[in-house]
Amino acid sequence: MDPNSSMFILIAAVAGIILLFIFLYFVPVNLWITAQFANVRVGIGELIGMRIRKVPPSIIVNSMITATKAGLQLTTNDLETHYLAGGNVPNVIRALISADKANINLSFKQATAIDLAGRDVFEAVQISVNPKVINTPSVAAVAADGIQLVAKARVTVRANIAQLVGGAGEDTILARVGEGIVTSIGSADTHKSVLENPDKISKLVLQRGLDAGTAFEILSIDIADIDVGTNIGAKLQIDQASADLKVAEAKAEERRAMAVALEQEMRAKSVEMRAKVIEAEAEVPLALAEAFRSGQLGVMDYYRMENIKSDTSMRDSIANSDSDSSDSGKGKNEKK
């Protein structure tokens, strides 16, 4: 055989295999055969168009087969549109089948809207059929008598299909239930009444309509546990008494500082008056000298004045010595 012809045959065989793979990729014959046997009317041209639009034909065809077998009336165009919008087509089909079997009114448009909104539509249908229990965290509240109570609740909810788009989630339910528990405990006169009838909390919370505007419907609220916390009222009184004590101590310290300042001021005034007395005494010799010069005081008058001063001083000393001796005599008699 000619080598050139052998090479040509080999190249032709490789090219044929490549073309076959390309043909099978763009024309999924196996999917078309499967769809035909499942009574799903889809043409080869539609499958090729899905490949060109970068839509996996297997997802669309398999979802159409599942929907058709379940009795749902859908078209490949609906599923393809939802896929191109970023939706989860198999999840939507499962949700529609579950809703149909459970007699829940859920249309394809609602299901796709819920799916595109970021919620799991299949899980929402399951919660609508089988209610979900949400455990709240510990909620602390204070009764009117100042005793703190710590409560935990179990909230049974069911998905509200009509409110899944735009409705609030579980966090809002938990926040509202916690607020209702705090309000219910705070309105109680004593903590004992709450401990005796914890079901009052559930009734009061349910009456508030906490599921308004949410994606859930609250079926029941059950108080799972309630414990006695600290005596908040007594603690507040202690803190207030401590604050009052500090205020009183500050005022007392202020009065003491004012008294010390007044004492220092009086001492300063005493020193000032003593200085004035010394100043006045210093002027006496000057006045005597002036009296001598003016002739208003003679030498004999001066000696007479000095004698009177000496006599007065002697009498004062004698009187002081007599008083000291009498005091000492009294002390001896008392000792005897």
C-alpha positions as CSV (number, residue, x, y, z in Angstrom):
1,M,0.0,0.0,0.0
2,D,1.2,3.5,-0.8
3,P,2.5,5.3,2.4
4,N,0.7,8.5,1.3
5,S,-2.6,6.7,1.0
6,S,-2.1,5.1,4.5
7,M,-1.4,8.5,6.0
8,F,-4.5,9.9,4.4
9,I,-6.7,7.1,5.7
10,L,-5.3,7.6,9.2
11,I,-5.9,11.4,9.1
12,A,-9.4,10.8,7.8
13,A,-10.2,8.3,10.6
14,V,-9.0,10.7,13.3
15,A,-11.0,13.6,11.8
16,G,-14.0,11.3,11.6
17,I,-13.7,10.4,15.3
18,I,-13.4,14.1,16.2
19,L,-16.4,15.0,14.2
20,L,-18.4,12.2,15.7
21,F,-17.6,13.5,19.2
22,I,-18.5,17.0,18.2
23,F,-21.8,15.8,16.7
24,L,-22.6,13.7,19.8
25,Y,-21.8,16.7,22.0
26,F,-24.1,19.1,20.1
27,V,-26.7,16.5,19.3
28,P,-27.3,14.5,22.6
29,V,-29.0,11.6,20.9
30,N,-29.2,9.5,24.1
31,L,-31.1,12.3,25.9
32,W,-33.5,12.6,23.0
33,I,-34.2,8.8,23.0
34,T,-34.7,8.9,26.8
35,A,-37.1,11.8,26.5
36,Q,-39.1,10.1,23.7
37,F,-39.5,7.0,25.8
38,A,-40.7,9.1,28.8
39,N,-43.3,10.9,26.6
40,V,-41.5,14.2,26.8
41,R,-41.8,15.9,23.5
42,V,-38.5,17.6,22.8
43,G,-36.8,17.9,19.4
44,I,-33.2,17.5,18.3
45,G,-33.2,21.2,17.4
46,E,-34.2,22.2,20.9
47,L,-31.3,20.1,22.4
48,I,-28.9,21.7,20.0
49,G,-30.2,25.2,20.9
50,M,-29.6,24.4,24.6
51,R,-26.0,23.5,23.8
52,I,-25.6,26.8,21.9
53,R,-27.2,28.8,24.8
54,K,-24.9,27.0,27.3
55,V,-27.8,25.3,29.0
56,P,-27.1,21.7,30.1
57,P,-29.6,19.6,28.2
58,S,-29.4,16.8,30.8
59,I,-30.7,19.1,33.6
60,I,-33.6,20.3,31.5
61,V,-34.6,17.0,30.1
62,N,-34.3,15.0,33.3
63,S,-36.3,17.7,35.1
64,M,-39.0,17.6,32.4
65,I,-39.2,13.8,32.7
66,T,-39.6,14.1,36.5
67,A,-42.3,16.8,36.1
68,T,-44.2,14.9,33.4
69,K,-44.2,11.7,35.4
70,A,-45.6,13.7,38.4
71,G,-48.3,15.2,36.3
72,L,-47.0,18.7,36.2
73,Q,-47.7,20.7,33.1
74,L,-44.4,22.5,32.2
75,T,-42.4,23.3,29.1
76,T,-38.7,23.2,28.4
77,N,-38.8,26.9,27.7
78,D,-40.0,27.6,31.3
79,L,-37.2,25.5,32.8
80,E,-34.6,26.9,30.5
81,T,-35.6,30.5,31.3
82,H,-35.4,29.7,35.0
83,Y,-31.9,28.2,34.6
84,L,-30.6,31.1,32.6
85,A,-31.9,33.4,35.4
86,G,-29.6,31.6,37.9
87,G,-32.2,29.3,39.4
88,N,-32.0,25.7,40.7
89,V,-34.3,23.8,38.3
90,P,-34.2,20.4,40.0
91,N,-34.9,21.9,43.4
92,V,-37.9,23.8,42.0
93,I,-39.3,20.6,40.4
94,R,-38.9,18.7,43.7
95,A,-40.7,21.5,45.5
96,L,-43.5,21.5,43.1
97,I,-44.0,17.8,43.3
98,S,-43.9,17.8,47.1
99,A,-46.4,20.7,47.2
100,D,-48.7,18.9,44.8
101,K,-48.7,15.7,46.8
102,A,-49.3,17.6,50.0
103,N,-52.2,19.7,48.5
104,I,-50.3,22.9,48.9
105,N,-51.2,25.7,46.4
106,L,-47.8,26.4,44.9
107,S,-47.5,27.6,41.3
108,F,-44.4,27.4,39.1
109,K,-44.1,31.2,39.1
110,Q,-44.2,31.3,42.9
111,A,-41.6,28.5,43.2
112,T,-39.2,30.2,40.8
113,A,-39.7,33.5,42.6
114,I,-38.9,32.0,45.9
115,D,-35.9,30.2,44.5
116,L,-34.5,33.3,42.8
117,A,-35.0,35.2,46.1
118,G,-32.3,33.0,47.7
119,R,-34.6,30.8,49.8
120,D,-34.6,27.0,49.6
121,V,-38.1,26.4,48.1
122,F,-38.0,22.6,48.7
123,E,-37.1,23.1,52.3
124,A,-39.9,25.7,52.6
125,V,-42.4,23.1,51.4
126,Q,-41.0,20.6,53.8
127,I,-41.4,23.0,56.7
128,S,-44.9,23.8,55.6
129,V,-45.8,20.1,55.7
130,N,-43.7,19.2,58.7
131,P,-43.5,22.2,61.2
132,K,-40.1,23.2,62.4
133,V,-39.1,23.8,66.1
134,I,-36.9,26.8,66.8
135,N,-35.1,27.0,70.2
136,T,-34.7,30.5,71.5
137,P,-31.6,31.5,73.4
138,S,-31.8,32.3,77.1
139,V,-33.9,35.5,77.6
140,A,-33.3,37.4,80.9
141,A,-36.1,39.6,82.3
142,V,-36.9,41.3,85.6
143,A,-40.3,41.0,87.3
144,A,-41.9,43.9,89.2
145,D,-40.4,42.7,92.5
146,G,-36.9,43.1,91.2
147,I,-36.1,39.3,90.8
148,Q,-34.5,38.3,87.5
149,L,-35.9,35.3,85.6
150,V,-34.0,33.5,82.7
151,A,-36.4,31.7,80.3
152,K,-35.9,29.5,77.3
153,A,-38.7,28.8,74.8
154,R,-39.5,26.4,71.9
155,V,-41.3,28.0,69.0
156,T,-43.1,25.8,66.5
157,V,-43.4,27.4,63.1
158,R,-44.7,26.5,59.7
159,A,-43.6,28.1,56.5
160,N,-45.9,30.6,55.0
161,I,-45.6,30.1,51.2
162,A,-47.2,33.4,50.4
163,Q,-44.8,35.4,52.5
164,L,-41.5,33.6,51.6
165,V,-40.7,36.4,49.1
166,G,-40.1,39.5,51.1
167,G,-40.9,38.0,54.5
168,A,-38.6,38.1,57.5
169,G,-36.7,35.0,58.6
170,E,-36.0,33.1,61.8
171,D,-33.9,35.9,63.4
172,T,-36.9,38.2,63.4
173,I,-39.1,35.4,65.0
174,L,-36.5,34.9,67.7
175,A,-36.2,38.6,68.4
176,R,-39.9,39.1,68.6
177,V,-40.4,36.1,70.9
178,G,-37.6,37.4,73.1
179,E,-39.2,40.8,73.3
180,G,-42.6,39.2,74.2
181,I,-41.0,37.1,77.0
182,V,-39.3,40.2,78.5
183,T,-42.6,42.2,78.3
184,S,-44.6,39.3,79.9
185,I,-42.2,38.8,82.7
186,G,-41.8,42.5,83.3
187,S,-45.6,43.0,83.6
188,A,-45.8,40.3,86.3
189,D,-46.2,41.6,89.9
190,T,-43.9,39.0,91.4
191,H,-41.6,36.4,90.0
192,K,-43.5,33.7,91.9
193,S,-46.6,34.2,89.8
194,V,-44.5,33.6,86.7
195,L,-43.0,30.4,88.1
196,E,-46.4,29.2,89.1
197,N,-48.0,29.7,85.7
198,P,-45.3,29.9,82.9
199,D,-48.1,29.2,80.4
200,K,-49.2,32.8,80.9
201,I,-46.0,33.9,79.0
202,S,-46.9,31.7,76.0
203,K,-50.5,33.1,75.9
204,L,-49.4,36.7,76.1
205,V,-46.8,36.3,73.5
206,L,-49.1,34.5,71.1
207,Q,-51.7,37.3,71.4
208,R,-49.2,39.8,70.1
209,G,-49.2,38.4,66.5
210,L,-45.5,38.0,66.3
211,D,-45.6,36.3,62.9
212,A,-46.9,39.3,61.0
213,G,-44.7,40.1,58.0
214,T,-42.6,37.0,58.4
215,A,-42.1,34.0,56.2
216,F,-43.4,31.7,59.0
217,E,-46.6,31.1,60.9
218,I,-46.2,30.5,64.6
219,L,-48.2,27.5,65.7
220,S,-47.2,27.4,69.4
221,I,-44.7,28.9,71.9
222,D,-43.7,26.6,74.8
223,I,-41.6,27.6,77.8
224,A,-39.0,24.9,77.9
225,D,-37.1,26.2,81.0
226,I,-37.2,29.1,83.5
227,D,-34.7,29.8,86.2
228,V,-34.4,32.4,88.9
229,G,-31.5,34.7,88.4
230,T,-30.1,37.5,90.6
231,N,-32.0,40.0,92.7
232,I,-31.7,43.0,90.5
233,G,-33.8,45.2,92.8
234,A,-31.6,44.6,95.8
235,K,-28.5,45.1,93.7
236,L,-29.8,48.4,92.5
237,Q,-30.6,49.5,96.0
238,I,-27.1,48.5,97.2
239,D,-25.6,50.5,94.3
240,Q,-27.8,53.5,95.1
241,A,-26.9,53.3,98.8
242,S,-23.2,53.1,97.9
243,A,-23.6,56.1,95.6
244,D,-25.4,58.1,98.4
245,L,-22.6,57.2,100.8
246,K,-20.0,58.5,98.4
247,V,-22.0,61.7,98.0
248,A,-22.3,62.2,101.8
249,E,-18.6,61.5,102.2
250,A,-17.8,64.1,99.6
251,K,-20.0,66.7,101.2
252,A,-18.5,65.9,104.7
253,E,-15.0,66.3,103.2
254,E,-16.1,69.6,101.7
255,R,-17.4,70.9,105.0
256,R,-14.2,69.7,106.8
257,A,-12.1,71.6,104.2
258,M,-14.2,74.7,104.7
259,A,-13.7,74.4,108.5
260,V,-9.9,74.0,108.1
261,A,-9.9,77.0,105.8
262,L,-11.9,79.1,108.3
263,E,-9.5,78.1,111.1
264,Q,-6.5,79.1,109.1
265,E,-8.2,82.4,108.3
266,M,-8.9,83.1,112.0
267,R,-5.3,82.3,112.9
268,A,-4.2,84.7,110.2
269,K,-6.5,87.4,111.7
270,S,-5.2,86.7,115.2
271,V,-1.6,87.1,114.0
272,E,-2.7,90.3,112.2
273,M,-4.3,91.7,115.4
274,R,-1.2,90.8,117.5
275,A,1.0,92.6,115.0
276,K,-1.3,95.7,115.4
277,V,-0.9,95.4,119.2
278,I,2.9,95.3,119.0
279,E,2.7,98.2,116.6
280,A,0.6,100.2,119.1
281,E,3.0,99.3,122.0
282,A,5.9,100.5,119.9
283,E,4.3,103.9,119.7
284,V,4.1,104.3,123.5
285,P,7.7,105.3,124.0
286,L,7.4,107.8,121.1
287,A,4.3,109.3,122.8
288,L,6.2,109.6,126.1
289,A,9.1,111.3,124.5
290,E,6.7,113.7,122.8
291,A,5.0,114.4,126.1
292,F,8.4,115.2,127.7
293,R,9.3,117.5,124.9
294,S,6.0,119.3,125.0
295,G,6.0,119.6,128.8
296,Q,2.8,117.7,129.3
297,L,4.7,115.0,131.4
298,G,7.2,115.7,134.0
299,V,10.0,113.5,135.5
300,M,8.1,112.9,138.7
301,D,5.0,112.0,136.8
302,Y,7.0,109.4,134.8
303,Y,8.5,107.9,138.1
304,R,5.1,107.8,139.7
305,M,3.7,105.9,136.7
306,E,6.6,103.5,136.8
307,N,6.0,102.9,140.5
308,I,2.4,102.2,139.9
309,K,3.3,99.7,137.2
310,S,5.8,97.9,139.5
311,D,3.3,97.8,142.3
312,T,0.7,96.4,140.1
313,S,3.1,93.7,138.8
314,M,4.1,92.8,142.3
315,R,0.5,92.4,143.4
316,D,-0.2,90.2,140.4
317,S,2.8,88.0,141.2
318,I,1.7,87.7,144.8
319,A,-1.8,86.8,143.8
320,N,-0.6,84.2,141.4
321,S,1.7,82.6,144.0
322,D,-1.2,82.5,146.6
323,S,-3.5,80.8,144.0
324,D,-0.8,78.3,143.2
325,S,-0.2,77.4,146.8
326,S,-3.9,77.0,147.5
327,D,-4.2,74.7,144.5
328,S,-1.2,72.6,145.7
329,G,-2.7,72.4,149.2
330,K,-6.0,71.2,147.9
331,G,-4.1,68.6,145.9
332,K,-2.3,67.3,149.0
333,N,-5.5,67.1,151.0
334,E,-7.1,65.2,148.2
335,K,-4.2,62.7,148.3
336,K,-4.5,62.3,152.0
